[in-house]
């Protein structure tokens, strides 16, 4: 139960945000346990905004419920 950040048009999901290196990492698969699962939409939206700011990648917040 929660939310994941999906890279636009793919089945890749956010696994890490590294602010020091200004990079985001993604893993393949809806069920990949390495993908970050956010408890709230607010947390997920903040991460989504960070992905856009750091990488410029279109992404979406996916409800995993």
Gaussian input, Z-matrix of N, CA and C with variables (Angstrom, degrees):
# hf/3-21g

backbone

0 1
 N
 C     1     B1
 C     2     B2     1     A1
 N     3     B3     2     A2     1     D1
 C     4     B4     3     A3     2     D2
 C     5     B5     4     A4     3     D3
 N     6     B6     5     A5     4     D4
 C     7     B7     6     A6     5     D5
 C     8     B8     7     A7     6     D6
 N     9     B9     8     A8     7     D7
 C    10    B10     9     A9     8     D8
 C    11    B11    10    A10     9     D9
 N    12    B12    11    A11    10    D10
 C    13    B13    12    A12    11    D11
 C    14    B14    13    A13    12    D12
 N    15    B15    14    A14    13    D13
 C    16    B16    15    A15    14    D14
 C    17    B17    16    A16    15    D15
 N    18    B18    17    A17    16    D16
 C    19    B19    18    A18    17    D17
 C    20    B20    19    A19    18    D18
 N    21    B21    20    A20    19    D19
 C    22    B22    21    A21    20    D20
 C    23    B23    22    A22    21    D21
 N    24    B24    23    A23    22    D22
 C    25    B25    24    A24    23    D23
 C    26    B26    25    A25    24    D24
 N    27    B27    26    A26    25    D25
 C    28    B28    27    A27    26    D26
 C    29    B29    28    A28    27    D27
 N    30    B30    29    A29    28    D28
 C    31    B31    30    A30    29    D29
 C    32    B32    31    A31    30    D30
 N    33    B33    32    A32    31    D31
 C    34    B34    33    A33    32    D32
 C    35    B35    34    A34    33    D33
 N    36    B36    35    A35    34    D34
 C    37    B37    36    A36    35    D35
 C    38    B38    37    A37    36    D36
 N    39    B39    38    A38    37    D37
 C    40    B40    39    A39    38    D38
 C    41    B41    40    A40    39    D39
 N    42    B42    41    A41    40    D40
 C    43    B43    42    A42    41    D41
 C    44    B44    43    A43    42    D42
 N    45    B45    44    A44    43    D43
 C    46    B46    45    A45    44    D44
 C    47    B47    46    A46    45    D45
 N    48    B48    47    A47    46    D46
 C    49    B49    48    A48    47    D47
 C    50    B50    49    A49    48    D48
 N    51    B51    50    A50    49    D49
 C    52    B52    51    A51    50    D50
 C    53    B53    52    A52    51    D51
 N    54    B54    53    A53    52    D52
 C    55    B55    54    A54    53    D53
 C    56    B56    55    A55    54    D54
 N    57    B57    56    A56    55    D55
 C    58    B58    57    A57    56    D56
 C    59    B59    58    A58    57    D57
 N    60    B60    59    A59    58    D58
 C    61    B61    60    A60    59    D59
 C    62    B62    61    A61    60    D60
 N    63    B63    62    A62    61    D61
 C    64    B64    63    A63    62    D62
 C    65    B65    64    A64    63    D63
 N    66    B66    65    A65    64    D64
 C    67    B67    66    A66    65    D65
 C    68    B68    67    A67    66    D66
 N    69    B69    68    A68    67    D67
 C    70    B70    69    A69    68    D68
 C    71    B71    70    A70    69    D69
 N    72    B72    71    A71    70    D70
 C    73    B73    72    A72    71    D71
 C    74    B74    73    A73    72    D72
 N    75    B75    74    A74    73    D73
 C    76    B76    75    A75    74    D74
 C    77    B77    76    A76    75    D75
 N    78    B78    77    A77    76    D76
 C    79    B79    78    A78    77    D77
 C    80    B80    79    A79    78    D78
 N    81    B81    80    A80    79    D79
 C    82    B82    81    A81    80    D80
 C    83    B83    82    A82    81    D81
 N    84    B84    83    A83    82    D82
 C    85    B85    84    A84    83    D83
 C    86    B86    85    A85    84    D84
 N    87    B87    86    A86    85    D85
 C    88    B88    87    A87    86    D86
 C    89    B89    88    A88    87    D87
 N    90    B90    89    A89    88    D88
 C    91    B91    90    A90    89    D89
 C    92    B92    91    A91    90    D90
 N    93    B93    92    A92    91    D91
 C    94    B94    93    A93    92    D92
 C    95    B95    94    A94    93    D93
 N    96    B96    95    A95    94    D94
 C    97    B97    96    A96    95    D95
 C    98    B98    97    A97    96    D96
 N    99    B99    98    A98    97    D97
 C   100   B100    99    A99    98    D98
 C   101   B101   100   A100    99    D99
 N   102   B102   101   A101   100   D100
 C   103   B103   102   A102   101   D101
 C   104   B104   103   A103   102   D102
 N   105   B105   104   A104   103   D103
 C   106   B106   105   A105   104   D104
 C   107   B107   106   A106   105   D105
 N   108   B108   107   A107   106   D106
 C   109   B109   108   A108   107   D107
 C   110   B110   109   A109   108   D108
 N   111   B111   110   A110   109   D109
 C   112   B112   111   A111   110   D110
 C   113   B113   112   A112   111   D111
 N   114   B114   113   A113   112   D112
 C   115   B115   114   A114   113   D113
 C   116   B116   115   A115   114   D114
 N   117   B117   116   A116   115   D115
 C   118   B118   117   A117   116   D116
 C   119   B119   118   A118   117   D117
 N   120   B120   119   A119   118   D118
 C   121   B121   120   A120   119   D119
 C   122   B122   121   A121   120   D120
 N   123   B123   122   A122   121   D121
 C   124   B124   123   A123   122   D122
 C   125   B125   124   A124   123   D123
 N   126   B126   125   A125   124   D124
 C   127   B127   126   A126   125   D125
 C   128   B128   127   A127   126   D126
 N   129   B129   128   A128   127   D127
 C   130   B130   129   A129   128   D128
 C   131   B131   130   A130   129   D129
 N   132   B132   131   A131   130   D130
 C   133   B133   132   A132   131   D131
 C   134   B134   133   A133   132   D132
 N   135   B135   134   A134   133   D133
 C   136   B136   135   A135   134   D134
 C   137   B137   136   A136   135   D135
 N   138   B138   137   A137   136   D136
 C   139   B139   138   A138   137   D137
 C   140   B140   139   A139   138   D138
 N   141   B141   140   A140   139   D139
 C   142   B142   141   A141   140   D140
 C   143   B143   142   A142   141   D141
 N   144   B144   143   A143   142   D142
 C   145   B145   144   A144   143   D143
 C   146   B146   145   A145   144   D144
 N   147   B147   146   A146   145   D145
 C   148   B148   147   A147   146   D146
 C   149   B149   148   A148   147   D147
 N   150   B150   149   A149   148   D148
 C   151   B151   150   A150   149   D149
 C   152   B152   151   A151   150   D150
 N   153   B153   152   A152   151   D151
 C   154   B154   153   A153   152   D152
 C   155   B155   154   A154   153   D153
 N   156   B156   155   A155   154   D154
 C   157   B157   156   A156   155   D155
 C   158   B158   157   A157   156   D156
 N   159   B159   158   A158   157   D157
 C   160   B160   159   A159   158   D158
 C   161   B161   160   A160   159   D159
 N   162   B162   161   A161   160   D160
 C   163   B163   162   A162   161   D161
 C   164   B164   163   A163   162   D162
 N   165   B165   164   A164   163   D163
 C   166   B166   165   A165   164   D164
 C   167   B167   166   A166   165   D165
 N   168   B168   167   A167   166   D166
 C   169   B169   168   A168   167   D167
 C   170   B170   169   A169   168   D168
 N   171   B171   170   A170   169   D169
 C   172   B172   171   A171   170   D170
 C   173   B173   172   A172   171   D171
 N   174   B174   173   A173   172   D172
 C   175   B175   174   A174   173   D173
 C   176   B176   175   A175   174   D174
 N   177   B177   176   A176   175   D175
 C   178   B178   177   A177   176   D176
 C   179   B179   178   A178   177   D177
 N   180   B180   179   A179   178   D178
 C   181   B181   180   A180   179   D179
 C   182   B182   181   A181   180   D180
 N   183   B183   182   A182   181   D181
 C   184   B184   183   A183   182   D182
 C   185   B185   184   A184   183   D183
 N   186   B186   185   A185   184   D184
 C   187   B187   186   A186   185   D185
 C   188   B188   187   A187   186   D186
 N   189   B189   188   A188   187   D187
 C   190   B190   189   A189   188   D188
 C   191   B191   190   A190   189   D189
 N   192   B192   191   A191   190   D190
 C   193   B193   192   A192   191   D191
 C   194   B194   193   A193   192   D192

   B1=1.4470
   B2=1.5254
   B3=1.3145
   B4=1.4505
   B5=1.5099
   B6=1.3287
   B7=1.4592
   B8=1.5260
   B9=1.3394
   B10=1.4579
   B11=1.5219
   B12=1.3334
   B13=1.4628
   B14=1.5219
   B15=1.3371
   B16=1.4675
   B17=1.5158
   B18=1.3173
   B19=1.4571
   B20=1.5154
   B21=1.3330
   B22=1.4599
   B23=1.5166
   B24=1.3449
   B25=1.4514
   B26=1.5189
   B27=1.3279
   B28=1.4633
   B29=1.5211
   B30=1.3250
   B31=1.4640
   B32=1.5289
   B33=1.3450
   B34=1.4596
   B35=1.5283
   B36=1.3359
   B37=1.4542
   B38=1.5233
   B39=1.3193
   B40=1.4593
   B41=1.5249
   B42=1.3442
   B43=1.4593
   B44=1.5297
   B45=1.3455
   B46=1.4649
   B47=1.5205
   B48=1.3284
   B49=1.4621
   B50=1.5226
   B51=1.3239
   B52=1.4616
   B53=1.5284
   B54=1.3138
   B55=1.4681
   B56=1.5272
   B57=1.3333
   B58=1.4684
   B59=1.5214
   B60=1.3202
   B61=1.4675
   B62=1.5221
   B63=1.3220
   B64=1.4636
   B65=1.5238
   B66=1.3439
   B67=1.4568
   B68=1.5219
   B69=1.3185
   B70=1.4565
   B71=1.5201
   B72=1.3191
   B73=1.4668
   B74=1.5208
   B75=1.3341
   B76=1.4551
   B77=1.5193
   B78=1.3316
   B79=1.4623
   B80=1.5175
   B81=1.3314
   B82=1.4604
   B83=1.5193
   B84=1.3320
   B85=1.4558
   B86=1.5144
   B87=1.3295
   B88=1.4632
   B89=1.5205
   B90=1.3249
   B91=1.4644
   B92=1.5248
   B93=1.3199
   B94=1.4587
   B95=1.5302
   B96=1.3245
   B97=1.4644
   B98=1.5233
   B99=1.3400
   B100=1.4635
   B101=1.5277
   B102=1.3244
   B103=1.4672
   B104=1.5262
   B105=1.3154
   B106=1.4679
   B107=1.5253
   B108=1.3289
   B109=1.4608
   B110=1.5303
   B111=1.3230
   B112=1.4622
   B113=1.5182
   B114=1.3309
   B115=1.4592
   B116=1.5191
   B117=1.3306
   B118=1.4626
   B119=1.5245
   B120=1.3291
   B121=1.4595
   B122=1.5238
   B123=1.3239
   B124=1.4654
   B125=1.5309
   B126=1.3407
   B127=1.4672
   B128=1.5272
   B129=1.3222
   B130=1.4637
   B131=1.5220
   B132=1.3186
   B133=1.4651
   B134=1.5279
   B135=1.3231
   B136=1.4670
   B137=1.5302
   B138=1.3233
   B139=1.4661
   B140=1.5212
   B141=1.3181
   B142=1.4669
   B143=1.5245
   B144=1.3118
   B145=1.4675
   B146=1.5284
   B147=1.3419
   B148=1.4630
   B149=1.5274
   B150=1.3304
   B151=1.4701
   B152=1.5234
   B153=1.3173
   B154=1.4698
   B155=1.5321
   B156=1.3261
   B157=1.4656
   B158=1.5339
   B159=1.3260
   B160=1.4637
   B161=1.5250
   B162=1.3372
   B163=1.4654
   B164=1.5291
   B165=1.3490
   B166=1.4565
   B167=1.5175
   B168=1.3506
   B169=1.4603
   B170=1.5197
   B171=1.3314
   B172=1.4565
   B173=1.5208
   B174=1.3157
   B175=1.4558
   B176=1.5152
   B177=1.3131
   B178=1.4599
   B179=1.5183
   B180=1.3293
   B181=1.4572
   B182=1.5242
   B183=1.3278
   B184=1.4616
   B185=1.5206
   B186=1.3309
   B187=1.4570
   B188=1.5238
   B189=1.3150
   B190=1.4612
   B191=1.5229
   B192=1.3254
   B193=1.4754
   B194=1.5054
   A1=108.38
   A2=115.65
   A3=120.03
   A4=111.46
   A5=115.42
   A6=121.79
   A7=110.16
   A8=115.61
   A9=122.07
   A10=108.67
   A11=115.64
   A12=121.92
   A13=107.89
   A14=116.03
   A15=121.17
   A16=110.13
   A17=115.77
   A18=122.37
   A19=108.05
   A20=116.74
   A21=122.86
   A22=114.71
   A23=116.30
   A24=122.69
   A25=115.66
   A26=117.73
   A27=121.00
   A28=110.14
   A29=115.66
   A30=121.12
   A31=108.79
   A32=115.21
   A33=121.60
   A34=109.29
   A35=114.86
   A36=121.19
   A37=111.04
   A38=115.04
   A39=122.08
   A40=110.82
   A41=115.54
   A42=120.29
   A43=112.26
   A44=116.49
   A45=118.68
   A46=110.31
   A47=114.93
   A48=122.11
   A49=106.33
   A50=115.89
   A51=121.52
   A52=107.95
   A53=116.22
   A54=121.56
   A55=112.22
   A56=117.03
   A57=120.12
   A58=111.43
   A59=116.70
   A60=121.32
   A61=112.45
   A62=116.47
   A63=121.41
   A64=111.62
   A65=115.72
   A66=119.74
   A67=111.14
   A68=114.28
   A69=121.95
   A70=107.86
   A71=116.53
   A72=121.25
   A73=108.71
   A74=114.42
   A75=121.78
   A76=110.11
   A77=115.92
   A78=122.56
   A79=108.68
   A80=116.65
   A81=121.65
   A82=110.91
   A83=115.32
   A84=121.10
   A85=115.09
   A86=114.04
   A87=121.17
   A88=111.81
   A89=117.50
   A90=121.60
   A91=113.08
   A92=117.74
   A93=121.30
   A94=109.62
   A95=115.28
   A96=120.50
   A97=113.51
   A98=117.30
   A99=120.49
   A100=112.71
   A101=117.06
   A102=120.62
   A103=109.05
   A104=115.56
   A105=120.15
   A106=109.15
   A107=116.03
   A108=122.35
   A109=107.39
   A110=116.07
   A111=121.63
   A112=109.46
   A113=116.84
   A114=121.38
   A115=112.74
   A116=117.13
   A117=120.06
   A118=111.08
   A119=114.96
   A120=120.01
   A121=110.00
   A122=116.98
   A123=121.14
   A124=111.06
   A125=117.41
   A126=121.11
   A127=110.88
   A128=115.71
   A129=120.65
   A130=111.16
   A131=117.02
   A132=121.17
   A133=110.62
   A134=116.72
   A135=120.33
   A136=110.34
   A137=117.38
   A138=121.22
   A139=110.55
   A140=116.83
   A141=121.84
   A142=110.27
   A143=116.49
   A144=121.26
   A145=110.87
   A146=116.88
   A147=120.81
   A148=110.99
   A149=117.29
   A150=120.69
   A151=109.63
   A152=116.37
   A153=120.33
   A154=110.68
   A155=115.94
   A156=121.10
   A157=111.72
   A158=117.35
   A159=121.71
   A160=112.02
   A161=116.68
   A162=121.18
   A163=114.33
   A164=116.00
   A165=118.76
   A166=112.96
   A167=116.41
   A168=121.66
   A169=110.48
   A170=115.83
   A171=119.86
   A172=107.35
   A173=116.51
   A174=120.68
   A175=108.99
   A176=115.58
   A177=119.68
   A178=109.95
   A179=114.88
   A180=121.48
   A181=106.68
   A182=116.37
   A183=121.61
   A184=110.02
   A185=116.01
   A186=122.09
   A187=107.90
   A188=117.70
   A189=121.81
   A190=112.48
   A191=117.75
   A192=121.22
   A193=111.17
   D1=127.45
   D2=179.45
   D3=150.14
   D4=-155.93
   D5=-174.57
   D6=-133.88
   D7=143.97
   D8=175.11
   D9=-124.07
   D10=157.30
   D11=176.66
   D12=-100.92
   D13=118.20
   D14=-178.99
   D15=-104.50
   D16=131.74
   D17=174.74
   D18=-66.33
   D19=128.55
   D20=-172.81
   D21=-47.01
   D22=124.55
   D23=174.20
   D24=72.83
   D25=15.27
   D26=-178.49
   D27=-129.43
   D28=-179.53
   D29=170.80
   D30=-111.76
   D31=37.26
   D32=177.87
   D33=-108.05
   D34=139.60
   D35=-174.27
   D36=-127.26
   D37=149.08
   D38=-178.25
   D39=-61.32
   D40=129.77
   D41=177.09
   D42=-118.10
   D43=-17.94
   D44=-179.11
   D45=-163.88
   D46=141.05
   D47=169.06
   D48=-118.49
   D49=120.66
   D50=179.39
   D51=-113.26
   D52=97.59
   D53=-177.51
   D54=-67.20
   D55=-33.17
   D56=-178.99
   D57=-65.90
   D58=-35.11
   D59=-179.50
   D60=-100.02
   D61=-1.60
   D62=-176.96
   D63=51.33
   D64=54.70
   D65=176.81
   D66=-145.21
   D67=153.87
   D68=177.05
   D69=-122.18
   D70=143.98
   D71=178.68
   D72=-116.71
   D73=147.34
   D74=-178.29
   D75=-129.58
   D76=152.86
   D77=175.67
   D78=-125.00
   D79=153.52
   D80=-178.71
   D81=-87.83
   D82=141.92
   D83=171.39
   D84=107.71
   D85=131.08
   D86=179.05
   D87=-60.91
   D88=-32.16
   D89=-176.19
   D90=-101.80
   D91=12.40
   D92=-178.31
   D93=-66.87
   D94=121.09
   D95=-176.63
   D96=-71.46
   D97=-13.02
   D98=178.11
   D99=-81.83
   D100=-11.77
   D101=177.01
   D102=-71.12
   D103=141.74
   D104=179.01
   D105=-73.23
   D106=131.21
   D107=175.97
   D108=-110.27
   D109=112.33
   D110=-178.98
   D111=-88.32
   D112=140.63
   D113=-177.97
   D114=-74.51
   D115=-32.85
   D116=-176.46
   D117=-125.37
   D118=156.74
   D119=176.16
   D120=-63.01
   D121=-37.39
   D122=-178.92
   D123=-59.93
   D124=-43.86
   D125=177.68
   D126=-64.80
   D127=-42.58
   D128=-179.47
   D129=-64.97
   D130=-40.77
   D131=179.94
   D132=-64.70
   D133=-39.46
   D134=177.41
   D135=-63.10
   D136=-40.42
   D137=177.42
   D138=-67.12
   D139=-40.85
   D140=177.54
   D141=-59.15
   D142=-44.79
   D143=178.07
   D144=-62.74
   D145=-38.21
   D146=179.06
   D147=-66.05
   D148=-40.34
   D149=177.22
   D150=-59.80
   D151=-44.45
   D152=179.12
   D153=-62.75
   D154=-44.38
   D155=-178.35
   D156=-64.99
   D157=-43.32
   D158=-175.45
   D159=-78.64
   D160=-49.15
   D161=-171.29
   D162=-104.93
   D163=-23.08
   D164=-175.04
   D165=75.20
   D166=19.84
   D167=-178.70
   D168=-88.81
   D169=134.31
   D170=170.43
   D171=-68.29
   D172=138.03
   D173=-178.45
   D174=-152.02
   D175=169.02
   D176=179.28
   D177=-138.73
   D178=151.96
   D179=173.91
   D180=-89.10
   D181=121.33
   D182=-178.21
   D183=-107.16
   D184=128.56
   D185=176.35
   D186=-79.16
   D187=119.15
   D188=-176.42
   D189=-96.04
   D190=9.36
   D191=179.97
   D192=-69.80

